[in-house]
Amino acid sequence: METAYLLTGRPGTGKTSLVRQEVAELREKAGGFYTEEIRVQGTRLGFRLITLDGQEAVLAHVDFHSRYRVGKYGVDINVMDKVGVPALAEAIRERAVIVIDEIGKMELFSDRFREVVLQALQSGKRVIGTIMLNPQPWADEVKRQPQVRLVEVTRTNYNRVLADIKGWLEME
């Protein structure tokens, strides 16, 4: 049975919005994290990691000087290791649904993140999340796991995907 529902697609198609919409209905049944853009006057300056229990930390920012970089953003992998990874580990232990938004370039710098993602996928629990569209060896291997349902989100299929996620979460 497919226990992981991973959304992929181009930026701006609504992947994170779909995850957040469903997670809001799950409330305390779900644990993990999502990411959101940090914008000032319409300009994206970075990305914030927000756990479902309310912790927030800046994962990447244009002002960060780091050896881990994605485009113009320096990535603080300590944020992933100290905030994101524990949120996922807690969700694996305590929650019915594990939320991972996102499995992307920035997050994959963390070996601990990669380990906990595999633990989540092997846990037998429901995993809902997003994963990068572009080829990347580790992410591509995750996409090929037999328990993963991979769905590409487009602007035209948003409502159909939302209904599909709802149905998938209701299956036992």
C-alpha positions, 0 to 999 in steps of 0.5 A: 500500500502507498503510505507516502503521498508526495507532491512535486511540480514547478514552483508556484503551483500550490504544493505547499498550499495543498499540504497546509490545507490538509494538515489544518484539518488533521490538527494534532494527528499530524506532526512534522514541518513545512517551509514558507518564503520570507518576503519583504516588499515582494522580494524573496529573501529566504525560507523559514521552517515552521514545525506543526507544533509552532517552532520557527527558524530561518533555514535559508537567507540571502544574508547567511554566509554558509558553505551550503548554498542554493542560488543566492541563499545561504543554508543553515543546516543546523536549523534542519538538524535542530528543528526540522529533524526532531519534529519529524522524529517526534511525528514518527513516534507520536503522530498518525501523519508525518508532514515533510514540506519539503524534500528539496535542495536546501533540506538535502544538505543535512544527512540527518534529514535524509536519515529521518525521511527514510525512517518516516517512509519505512514507518508504515505511517502516512507521510504527506509532503513535497519533493523537488521536481528536478532530477537529484539522485537521492530524491529520485530514489525516494520517488521510486520507493514502492510506498510512494505515490508521486503526484505532479501538481499543476495549476489546472489539477489543484482541486483534483489533487486536493480531493485525491489527498482527502480520499487517500488520508481517509483510507485505512 
